[in-house]
């Protein structure tokens, strides 16, 4: 395993690699199944969590991937490790799942974040109650000036309190695949209120620097980011 200095050096080499460019962050809502995602094969894509479940049918491959939830990493590290893309894994999740740094794997400190929104992954990042917020910090570190979000449905069916650990019986209705957390897998209930707080922090950070975040989710319910269509966002309409 790399020491802290070596880990920071590797993260530093990625800083502003895509300065001024556009990326697409693909979240995991069911709306992905109603979209034509094939144009994303020509984009810089950041995938999240168990995105690998949909890649055979989506028609694109991510260049980057982000996962910070310990349950997700523990359940899915074998297929995630096999993805031929650069991966960013939260330190809390990595420690609990036994994940180590590798040629395509960067462990980022999520236990001592430098602030509410990190602009430098060498100092860590804030989990923000949603992996999408972590991915926005990754996008910033990589230098992207424009971020397009898809699959951010921002609506869930669940019982219990926000952040409560649950076991899902039957198919998962909240993600693009019924196998995502379904059929007896454990998951943590979403916290939409705190997620929205995180998104507002990200939106303010991007706007203050002249960067933009667009929400191109089909029928998305997130009230924070300005809405558009994927076709417009990619200059195809």
Buried (B, 14 or more C-beta within 10 A) or exposed (E): EBEEEEBBEBBEEBBEEBEEBBBBBBBBBBBBBEBEBEBBEEBBBBBBBBBBBBBEEBEBBBBBBBBBBBBBBBBBBEEBBEBEBBBBBBBBBBBEBEBEBEEEBBBBBBEEBBEBBBBBBBBBBBBBBBBBBBBBBBBBBBBBBBBBBBBBBBBBEBEEEBEEEBEBEEBBBBBBBBEBBBEEBEBBBBBBEBBBBBBEBBBEBBEEEEBBBBBBBBEBBBEBBEEBBBEEBBEEE
